[in-house]
Amino acid sequence: MTLHVVEVARVTPAYDSDSILNSTNSLTIPLTFFDLPWLLFHPTKRVFFYRLAESTREHFHFFIVPKLKLSLSLALRNYLPLCGRITWDPNESKPNIVVTQNDAVSVTIAETDADFSYLSGYGQRPVSELYTLLPELPVSDDSATAFSPQITLFPNQGFSIGFASHHAVGDGKSSTTFIKAWAYLCKQHLENGAVSLPENPTPSLDRSLLKDLTWLDEKMIEIVRSMKENKTNERSLSPILIGELGDEIVLATVVLSSDDVERLRERVKNESNRPLLHLSTFVIAYAYTWTCLVKARGGDVEQRSVSFLFVGDFRERLDPPLPVTYFGNCMFPAGCYIRKAAEFADERGFVTTVEILSDLVTGLSSRKIETVAKEFADGFDAACESTQYGAVAGSTRLRVYETDFGWGKPLKTDVLSVGEGGGMSMAERRDESGGIEIGVCLKKAEMDIFLSIFNHGLQS
């Protein structure tokens, strides 16, 4: 496949008389102890696919792209942090998000000759091809860009909107809320010319509610520094080095219908001797997928160590709670670390995983915020010591298939930053209530084994 970049445009926020930046030269938002753990991680990456009959070059460039640019400009006036960059001033104890009046979001407009139906499907697709639908997000030692989208035309098939977002600027809820606000404004303008956001997507940027816990910042910065391979520049914002994803790495989306989830739930009830387990769709889906991944990896399951975790939204769990619309990171990790793969690969592995996840989910509300640094440190240490590491991106609660820019809901959406080996993404089923879609990224040979195990387990 080939990709042709048509334009790289700068889209500035549509400032109004109430804009924060009208009265000052810049807006500075400090990173909190929830943001700092993600400082050196690679960006969050997602792509939405929209099938469109009127996807000629003329219609795309003279109608679709201008509407998307205008609505992006309108959305950014409420989400100014996405226009800025992360910097670490020598006189500051920690990094900040800085936005000036001249800042803009860089938007890549491109065309591709790739097969739209293939890349937007559920089967195995090369990650290297999907990555061409994503923009670059410049990061250096001194500065890290917050956000960038790419709009790609598949002539006479449809188009995609991919984006890369720096994880230290916001978590999945924050980035998804912004994309939905952008989509809402685009659809609203297409239909009736209105350009105002409803109350819910308008973000809260207030960091003052966390000011009494800023002593955690120093602990988080210590953790971040310990992760750096190069210790010479402690203020470097360059991400942790990871291996390149080769052509043998593929992404596939597996599906659990609501009936599948219910059958797996009943299996746990029949095989576990523990009452009152938390048997949510999340727990069931994560446990089943994780055990299939461990089995697919194989090896010496009696000797090799594995770990898995998830992060829970803590906005409503703080005292006092943060606004539901708080923009930033507010995620607390909970995990199961350095266990033998055999625990999850045997016949009872699925039920064992459900029991572990049930305890972690029900115990999340009782976690003390003062322990957040230790929880993150434990998770990062486990990643280094484990032969397989599971984590989850996304959530069915984000309702990503409601992201309608005016051309209908997406045909498909994929998270491309799940990582190869144990990571997965989750989303609601596009066309079924109660089901779940799970994205998995593996080497081709391992993916074949995983899919066989996953599907056979549901049939039996």
HELIX and SHEET records of a PDB file:
HELIX    1   1 ILE A   20  ASN A   22  5                                   3    
HELIX    2   2 LEU A   36  TRP A   38  5                                   3    
HELIX    3   3 ARG A   57  HIS A   59  1                                   3    
HELIX    4   4 PHE A   60  ILE A   64  3                                   5    
HELIX    5   5 VAL A   65  LEU A   76  1                                  12    
HELIX    6   6 LEU A   80  CYS A   83  5                                   4    
HELIX    7   7 PHE A  116  LEU A  119  1                                   4    
HELIX    8   8 VAL A  127  TYR A  131  1                                   5    
HELIX    9   9 GLY A  172  ASN A  192  1                                  21    
HELIX   10  10 SER A  208  LEU A  213  5                                   6    
HELIX   11  11 TRP A  215  MET A  227  1                                  13    
HELIX   12  12 SER A  258  GLU A  271  1                                  14    
HELIX   13  13 THR A  281  ARG A  297  1                                  17    
HELIX   14  14 ALA A  342  ALA A  345  1                                   4    
HELIX   15  15 GLY A  349  GLY A  363  1                                  15    
HELIX   16  16 LEU A  364  SER A  366  5                                   3    
HELIX   17  17 ILE A  369  THR A  371  5                                   3    
HELIX   18  18 VAL A  372  GLU A  385  1                                  14    
HELIX   19  19 THR A  396  LEU A  398  5                                   3    
HELIX   20  20 VAL A  400  GLU A  402  5                                   3    
HELIX   21  21 LYS A  444  GLN A  459  1                                  16    
SHEET    1   A 6 LEU A   3  VAL A  11  0                                        
SHEET    2   A 6 VAL A 105  THR A 112 -1                                        
SHEET    3   A 6 PHE A 147  PHE A 154  1                                        
SHEET    4   A 6 GLY A 158  SER A 165 -1                                        
SHEET    5   A 6 THR A  44  ARG A  51 -1                                        
SHEET    6   A 6 LYS A 412  VAL A 415 -1                                        
SHEET    1   B 4 SER A  26  PRO A  30  0                                        
SHEET    2   B 4 ASN A  96  THR A 100 -1                                        
SHEET    3   B 4 ARG A  85  THR A  87 -1                                        
SHEET    4   B 4 SER A 143  THR A 145 -1                                        
SHEET    1   C 7 ARG A 125  PRO A 126  0                                        
SHEET    2   C 7 ILE A 249  LEU A 256 -1                                        
SHEET    3   C 7 ILE A 436  LYS A 443 -1                                        
SHEET    4   C 7 GLY A 423  GLU A 428 -1                                        
SHEET    5   C 7 GLN A 388  GLY A 394  1                                        
SHEET    6   C 7 SER A 305  ASP A 313  1                                        
SHEET    7   C 7 MET A 331  LYS A 340 -1                                        
END                                                                             
